[in-house]
């Protein structure tokens, strides 16, 4: 190993000329690389003797991590590099070096760790059936090139050598594909909201993003000039709710058999009628009685009657409020969301009771209207009113602040069958 000395520089480095600075950097780089090669000799010797016998450590890497105060991963990289560039016993008791030409260049201080790792990676890709002399020739080409070239040139030369030594590439394999990694976490916060997070594989993530973006488009400006001012995260949140509605409405959906919601309503009858108070939805948490009224429009309902002390007196049988036949008739009659100016298709809509069932409203076509989730909530929470015109077509009465005369309006975007 060549002896190296640290060049003498002016005490005040800022006085050094550009040649002195350049010489100092290149010389110190060589000193560092030579020292790294020398360190590798020691590490390889420690590993061959056994770090446990010498120092009581399980491996040279764990010992080096403590001595150098570095991570075990970095220490293991240094040991692996040392073992590849230094002699090691092989079959028959012979002493062999995995990459002798690279080791010689490293001892001269011509190669850094990045050069060495790249050459070793290329050498490990050479098939075992390649003749020894061909492998040695390839390594010498890379080692000589690395004395003057950078990583990019080494990688390109390595690719050309591998293509020459192994033109057919690795033997194709058809292993059992690993299952995609998908994780979804749903956590209920103290304020009642739910936090959704997770990790999806590339394909599922792309499909999820495409589905959300398709349903998260801004609503067009309606006939009253109202624009959609929701932010992108808000639109995606609403899109997620719509996708859930579509999934739950599938006839093969487990547990609901195609019904949008299966609701256990644990609420006093007075609260459900007035919309004041709270309710328990499916035993997952509290919601407002008004939210319970909205959910009960198009669902399977299991009423739970509470006594004065809050004990359940009776749990009713499951009742379907809107039958599949009524739903098909609604789809034909309304053609989608019946709210004026809304373009949403029937599959995105709920069946809303004009006179709520809790108030004695019947479940028949003259008391039902299709509403998308946005306008369904608007009817329940806003000042708009919906009623059935004499010819059996739903019409909507705007609040006075929009129209002092409150002239009824209809959706003219869908084909209406009378």
Buried (B, 14 or more C-beta within 10 A) or exposed (E): EEEBEEEEBEEEEEEBEEEBEEBBEEBBEBBBBBEBBEBBBEBBBBBBEEBEEEEEBEBBBBBBBEEEEBEEEEBBBBBBBBBBBBBBEEEEEEEEBBBBBBBBBBBBBBBBBEBBBBBBEBBEBBEEEEEEEEBEBBBBBBBEBBEEBEEEEBBEBBEEBBEEBBEEEEEEEEEEEEEEEEEEEEEEEEEEEEEEEEEBEEEBBEEBEEBBEEBBEEBEEBEEEEEEEBEEEEBBBBBBEBBEBBEBBEEEBEEBEEBBBBBBBBBBEEBBBBBEBBBBBBEEEEBBBBBBBBBBBBBBBBBBBBEEEEEEEEEEEEEEBBEEEBBEBBBEBBBBBBBBBBBBEBEBBBBBBBBBBBEEBEBEBEBBBBBBBBBBBBBBEEEBBBEBEEEEBBBBBBEEEEEEEEEBBBBEBBEBEE
